Amino acid sequence: MLTVKETVISLVKKLPDNFTLEDIMEHLYVQQKILKGQGQLEAGQFYTHEEAKELMKEWLR
């Protein structure tokens, strides 16, 4: 598994030269959220589609 530093360096090397710092920050943010979500899935911390539909029914009353 790559370290955070190695991941950032790999990302920056793949980007075109005209990318802005904001673009890089956005990519890192999205990647962080994806990794967090994958960790939650592996830990069983999620709702099924049916559970989510039931929650939405309650919230939208």
N, C-alpha and C positions, 0 to 999 in steps of 0.2 A: 504494500500500500504506500502511496506517495505521501510525503509530508506536505504540510500546507505550503511551505516555501516552494517545493518542487511543483506542486499543482499550479501555483500562481505563475511561476516561470514558464511552465508548459503552455498555459493559457496565453500569456503575453507573446510567446514565440509564434503562436498560431494566428494571431490577429494581424490584419493589414496595417500598414504604416500610418494610415490616416485615422486610426481609432483615437478617441479622446480618453482622458482619464475617467470621465463619467461613464463612457461605454465599458471600460474595464471594470469599474466598480459595479455596474449593473450586472455584468456577466458573473462576477464573483458572488454577488447577492443571490442571483438565481441559482447558481450552483450550490450555494450554502443551503438554500431552501429545499432543493432537490435531495441533497444528502440527508438533511434532517427528516424529510418525509420518508425516505427509504429506511432510515433507522427506526422510525415510528412503525412502519409496516412490519419490519422484522421483529419488533418488540410486541406486536399485536395491539398497538395503540391506534386503532382506527375504527370507523363505523362502516358497516355494510351499507349497500345502497338502500335496502329496506329500512334499516335503522335511521339513516339520514332522512329519508322521506317522512318517517314518523316524527322525527324531531322538527322538521320544517312545518309539518301540520300544526304542531303545538306553538311554534314561534309565530306563525302567520295568523293566528286567531285574533 
